[in-house]
Amino acid sequence: MTYDWTLYACLFLALWSAMVAGVFSAFSEFIMSALSKAEPASGIEAMQHINRDVIRTSFVAGILAIPFLSVALAIYAVTAYEGIGRAIFVLAAATYVVSVLGTTIFGNVPMNNRLDALDGKRVEARDYWSEYGRKWTRFNHVRALGSVLTAGLYLAAAITLVSSRQV
């Protein structure tokens, strides 16, 4: 029972990743849909406020903490476990880092920054808004799916640890 903390870490990261997936899914499924139906200037202004406010939330702290915790846990797993258990930890970390963190940094954030710099009443902003809605939502789907996969992988890691009696 010396490795109990790894089981708890798996369960914690699974739950946390699932909650992140829920937020991303909600945004993709109905928030972006509703914003796209508003007048462009109103949708742009609302999204600009959302993007400015989200930076200072526990949600962003959470999505930024998961990759660090995941990589640390994967490094530990490489030294402490063998076989499929080790592989699942590494795959969970890689899945989250690439699909959530990578997509956020290289997809959603640059789009948010560009949107933030626009005046919603100008033609160029209205033109960008329709492109933004489509592309940003696609990126967000990737983040939601990556978070769900990460949650599933951490649950699989926990099951593997218990079934192989490594905890």
Steps between C-alpha positions, in 0.01 A plus 500: 500500500794735461367635171151601615562862410535408132153350501361817656695711250346300214150545637558870566637562150220295344237706679674829430544414131134398475391832653717686250341295221157603625584869486649468152202295381251753636683777322505309172144373518298801603697806607677551166178413317311768694775758452507435125125569479537841665575810299873480416592806706317356803649152458848645459464721806369212712783271389757771566368531856500122546859473376618781726320364806593133460872575540448575870301190589568171671399334173808632321715415801361149475558453130856625547568282806386174342788476249763561769346244733454257212859525383630464857281194552611352166866547592436330831309217328787437260727435797249320724280286273535258216295395202162639413471709817809699409376546145159628613655768723723621217212493250272694737761774544577516128131509409430794728814695415443472125121518472415746777808706582638500145167582339438774755841662450523465123131510403253667733722761667633656176143522373388657828784754484408597145132535595589709803682752282197558276225758527181296472324774304745492210452290187829315546384388846167373367680310224742345750218414740346233273843347434582523871184317602562208265874456560498577873221247556692233306804561716278485806359162387859373489556624855176342623580166338857510631375567851253210480772267370734612777233433763442154354871425493540599865208276593664219301828567683322479836331173402831361376674593826230334709466190284876445484527564875754775446325713763 
